[in-house]
């Protein structure tokens, strides 16, 4: 399944590193403490959550993508993007799946 925004944020760690598209040029520099690679900006990643963008609190809830991408790597993994719908497709938008323990 897709991770929630909270799960994605927890997995990405606490550092604000930038991927190989930006400051960090080697994969080992884009590895979280839990061993996940590429959380800092290769592609934005879908989450299962929808929510209101804090910059537009009166707008309706929209699907949320987490992280930066190769199009704008300098913004780092803490970035969030509110997308118009689940049908959005882009070359800098991907996904990461979460498997429950025991599945």
C-alpha positions in Angstrom: 0.0 0.0 0.0 1.0 3.6 -0.2 2.4 5.1 3.0 0.5 7.8 4.8 2.2 11.2 4.9 3.1 10.5 8.6 4.7 7.2 7.7 6.6 8.7 4.8 7.9 11.5 6.9 9.0 9.1 9.7 10.8 7.0 7.1 12.6 9.9 5.5 14.5 10.7 8.7 15.4 14.0 10.2 18.2 15.3 8.0 17.3 17.6 5.1 19.7 16.1 2.6 19.4 16.5 -1.2 19.7 13.6 -3.6 22.2 12.9 -6.3 20.4 15.4 -8.5 21.5 18.1 -6.1 24.1 18.4 -3.3 24.7 14.7 -2.5 26.4 13.1 -5.4 26.6 9.5 -4.1 23.7 7.2 -3.2 25.2 6.6 0.3 24.6 10.3 1.0 20.9 9.8 0.2 20.4 6.9 2.6 18.2 7.3 5.7 19.1 6.0 9.1 16.8 3.1 8.4 18.5 2.3 5.1 16.0 3.7 2.6 17.5 5.2 -0.5 16.3 8.1 -2.6 14.0 9.9 -0.1 15.6 13.3 -0.7 14.6 14.2 -4.2 14.8 11.8 -7.1 11.0 12.0 -7.6 8.1 13.2 -5.5 6.2 10.3 -4.1 2.5 9.6 -3.7 1.1 9.2 -0.2 -2.3 7.7 0.6 -3.4 11.0 2.3 -5.3 13.9 1.1 -5.5 17.2 2.9 -5.8 20.9 2.7 -2.7 22.9 1.7 -1.8 25.2 4.7 -1.1 27.9 2.1 -4.7 27.7 0.9 -6.7 26.6 4.0 -10.1 27.3 2.4 -9.4 25.1 -0.6 -10.7 21.5 -0.7 -8.5 18.6 0.3 -6.2 17.3 -2.4 -3.9 14.3 -2.7 -0.4 14.9 -1.2 2.9 13.9 -2.7 6.0 14.0 -0.4 9.6 15.0 -1.2 11.4 16.9 -3.8 12.3 15.8 -7.3 15.0 16.1 -9.9 13.1 19.1 -11.2 13.7 21.1 -8.0 16.1 19.1 -5.8 17.2 22.0 -3.6 14.0 22.0 -1.7 14.8 18.6 0.0 12.7 15.8 1.4 10.5 17.9 3.7 8.6 19.3 0.7 4.9 18.5 0.1 2.9 19.0 -3.1 -0.9 19.1 -3.2 -2.0 17.6 -6.5 -5.2 18.3 -8.3 -6.3 14.6 -8.4 -5.1 11.0 -8.2 -5.0 10.9 -12.0 -2.0 13.3 -12.2 0.9 11.8 -14.0 4.4 13.4 -14.2 7.9 12.2 -15.0 9.0 13.4 -11.5 6.2 11.8 -9.6 6.5 8.2 -8.4 5.6 6.0 -5.5 7.1 3.8 -2.8 5.1 0.9 -1.3 4.9 -0.1 2.3 4.5 -3.7 3.3 3.1 -4.5 6.7 5.2 -6.8 8.8 4.2 -10.4 8.2 2.8 -9.9 4.7 
